[in-house]
């Protein structure tokens, strides 16, 4: 599916500068609203937790997919981002069976007590028809800078669905929180036409972390800069094509 600089600019604005959900009284409700630009400006330390009932070979594959995608995100964003099991974790990916969500919630809360209570409630209450979801939190001193992320992925789903969840939720939690029906070819489109991150989406991630943009920018402030940023990000993408880094077997 072809796309132009104008498409990238339009899609970036819709995906990066609108929210898909809002926090209302500790509950996350679906409501698209204008938002300020948000992203990470600190080291990102990713950890993976899995329900006890998930077979070891599946848990190993899921962890390998998260690790591979973490490396890809680090290259695309320029961030210091890696897998760890240390106390410095601020980006938690959970693969959990529905029957074990209460136990996983308690385990995560005990291991990482700084994660917000709203997320712990969400872990217990996420509907069964929700494949996966991400919760991102801003720094108390600067809400436009991310300080923590938690991603929930249903372990009951087949391998490709879980892999698609890894791509979509981890990418969105970098600062691309919304979806758009006009974005194509893109994972950020609820049509489910594209299951994995596309070249278009990789360019959006490069744009998000361009130094000409800064956390807290409004759409009006960012808009005049976006055409040049899109052109430069597209050129960088052509110069450094990534090889696939995921496993499905």
QUIVENQUI-V340381 format. One record per residue. N is the residue number from 0. RES is the residue in one small letter. PHI is phi as a letter, one per 30 degrees, with the letter a starting at -180 (999 if undefined). Layout:
n & res & phi
N & RES & PHI
N & RES & PHI
//
This chain:
n & res & phi
0 & x & 999
1 & x & d
2 & x & a
3 & x & c
4 & x & e
5 & x & d
6 & x & d
7 & x & d
8 & x & d
9 & x & d
10 & x & d
11 & x & d
12 & x & d
13 & x & d
14 & x & d
15 & x & c
16 & x & c
17 & x & b
18 & x & c
19 & x & d
20 & x & b
21 & x & b
22 & x & c
23 & x & c
24 & x & h
25 & x & i
26 & x & c
27 & x & c
28 & x & c
29 & x & d
30 & x & a
31 & x & d
32 & x & b
33 & x & e
34 & x & b
35 & x & d
36 & x & d
37 & x & b
38 & x & a
39 & x & d
40 & x & b
41 & x & b
42 & x & e
43 & x & c
44 & x & c
45 & x & c
46 & x & b
47 & x & b
48 & x & b
49 & x & b
50 & x & e
51 & x & d
52 & x & d
53 & x & d
54 & x & e
55 & x & e
56 & x & d
57 & x & d
58 & x & d
59 & x & d
60 & x & d
61 & x & d
62 & x & d
63 & x & d
64 & x & d
65 & x & d
66 & x & d
67 & x & d
68 & x & d
69 & x & d
70 & x & d
71 & x & d
72 & x & d
73 & x & d
74 & x & d
75 & x & d
76 & x & c
77 & x & i
78 & x & d
79 & x & d
80 & x & b
81 & x & a
82 & x & d
83 & x & a
84 & x & c
85 & x & d
86 & x & d
87 & x & d
88 & x & e
89 & x & b
90 & x & b
91 & x & c
92 & x & c
93 & x & c
94 & x & c
95 & x & b
96 & x & d
97 & x & e
98 & x & d
99 & x & c
100 & x & d
101 & x & d
102 & x & d
103 & x & d
104 & x & d
105 & x & d
106 & x & d
107 & x & d
108 & x & d
109 & x & d
110 & x & d
111 & x & b
112 & x & d
113 & x & d
114 & x & d
115 & x & d
116 & x & e
117 & x & d
118 & x & d
119 & x & d
120 & x & d
121 & x & d
122 & x & d
123 & x & d
124 & x & c
125 & x & e
126 & x & e
127 & x & d
128 & x & d
129 & x & d
130 & x & d
131 & x & a
132 & x & a
133 & x & b
134 & x & b
135 & x & c
136 & x & b
137 & x & d
138 & x & d
139 & x & e
140 & x & d
141 & x & a
142 & x & d
143 & x & d
144 & x & c
145 & x & d
146 & x & b
147 & x & a
148 & x & b
149 & x & b
150 & x & c
151 & x & c
152 & x & b
153 & x & d
154 & x & d
155 & x & d
156 & x & d
157 & x & d
158 & x & e
159 & x & d
160 & x & d
161 & x & d
162 & x & d
163 & x & d
164 & x & d
165 & x & e
166 & x & d
167 & x & d
168 & x & d
169 & x & d
170 & x & d
171 & x & d
172 & x & d
173 & x & d
174 & x & k
175 & x & b
176 & x & d
177 & x & c
178 & x & c
179 & x & b
180 & x & d
181 & x & c
182 & x & d
183 & x & a
184 & x & d
185 & x & a
186 & x & d
187 & x & d
188 & x & b
189 & x & d
190 & x & d
191 & x & i
192 & x & d
193 & x & c
194 & x & d
195 & x & b
196 & x & e
197 & x & c
198 & x & e
199 & x & e
200 & x & d
201 & x & d
202 & x & d
203 & x & d
204 & x & d
205 & x & d
206 & x & d
207 & x & e
208 & x & c
209 & x & d
210 & x & d
211 & x & d
212 & x & c
213 & x & b
214 & x & e
215 & x & j
216 & x & d
217 & x & d
218 & x & d
219 & x & d
220 & x & d
221 & x & d
222 & x & e
223 & x & d
224 & x & d
225 & x & d
226 & x & e
227 & x & d
228 & x & d
229 & x & d
230 & x & d
231 & x & d
232 & x & d
233 & x & d
234 & x & d
235 & x & d
236 & x & d
237 & x & d
238 & x & d
239 & x & b
240 & x & d
241 & x & d
242 & x & d
243 & x & e
244 & x & b
245 & x & a
246 & x & b
247 & x & b
248 & x & c
//
